Amino acid sequence: MRELRTPPDAMFDPITGAARVGSYRGELPRVDLTPLAPRKLDRLLRHKRWTYVAIVSDEIFIAAAVVHLGYLANAFCVAFDKVGRRLLVDRSAFGPPFAASVGDVGGEGSSARAWLPRGRVRIERPRGAATIAVTAAFRGIELRARLDPRAAPPAISVIAQPPGGVLIATEKRQLLGVEGEASVLGRRISLDGALASYDYTSGLLPRRTTWRWALALGRAQSGERVGLNVGEGFVGDAECALWIDGDLVPLAEGRFTFDPARPLDPWHVRTADDAVDLRFVPGAAHSNHTDLGLLTSEFLQPICLCSGTVRLPGGRVLELRDVLGLTEDQVITW
């Protein structure tokens, strides 16, 4: 099992200028990519950044995101009913780059905002604040929540240099506490006591980028709170991890098996060492198919119920049964 190191105090070594590549237990330092892309045009075309939040309760899955592509802004919000296994709301909006912003830190002081005609999202943790404020407003849904990382396990943070790209920094958190509520199609839903996942990513990415991703968030059959982040491609095993109550356990890279022609059929997600063996059964899918010339994207994100096993270091096996989560297949040219 790989070791998670203490995060560095800066992205680059002050003497050599080299990126401090690695997988870390804790928050990223400030992500300033100017040394690698000093020209504004380079950053405009290649700098991609986003903040994504998912909130899971016994009855609902809600996700909201702000995405800044340098030359284009995007925000979306999705709500999925666990009992009815259907999407209640699926809204997405695009706009000019000045209509959104994503900051240069993932922890304290973070800020992601989108103010588009068809939807608004704000995900912020001001300096000195203990919690992350999340608000979203789209047709059919309004979300107002606070995410509390204080009782959650540490984040996993990654600084990576992918083939064809320059540098990627990502910080992922799971098992954040939640207080708040959502109004979905006129129905008020309390989110008090729910669990949340948080993803901040910023990087100079390859012109063509692909990945597969799985997330699960809930409780194991034995009662522990569990969060799972498994990816295939992108930064590889560096971001793959299991959060269990107060602990963070690194995992091997994922291996995804599914039928692209039938994306609502079950997905099989394993890790390269077979420690994770999970079946994700989709109820519905959030998807986006974009062709804007400079930007083309095939994005598929089924929201699922997840069941199977995770083998922990030492041999103990966790069993998951109908835990809310998602899978994702992304192929994007940007």
Sequence and secondary structure as in RCSB ss.txt:
>XXXX:A:sequence
MRELRTPPDAMFDPITGAARVGSYRGELPRVDLTPLAPRKLDRLLRHKRWTYVAIVSDEIFIAAAVVHLGYLANA
FCVAFDKVGRRLLVDRSAFGPPFAASVGDVGGEGSSARAWLPRGRVRIERPRGAATIAVTAAFRGIELRARLDPR
AAPPAISVIAQPPGGVLIATEKRQLLGVEGEASVLGRRISLDGALASYDYTSGLLPRRTTWRWALALGRAQSGER
VGLNVGEGFVGDAECALWIDGDLVPLAEGRFTFDPARPLDPWHVRTADDAVDLRFVPGAAHSNHTDLGLLTSEFL
QPICLCSGTVRLPGGRVLELRDVLGLTEDQVITW
>XXXX:A:secstr
    B   SSSB TTT  B  EEEES       TTT  SHHHHHHHEEEEEEEEEE SSEEEEEEEEE SS EEE
EEEEEETTTTEEEEEEEEEE GGGEEE S SSTT EEEEEETTEEEEEE  TT SSEEEEEEETTEEEEEEEE T
TS   EEEEE  TT SEEEEEEEEEEEEEEEEEETTEEEE TT EEEEEEEEEE  SEEEEEEEEEEEE TTS E
EEEEEEEETTGGGG EEEETTEEEE   EEEE  TTSTTS EEEEETTSSEEEEEEEEEEEEEEEE SS EEEEE
EEEEEEEEEEE TTS EEEEEEEEEEEEEEEEE 
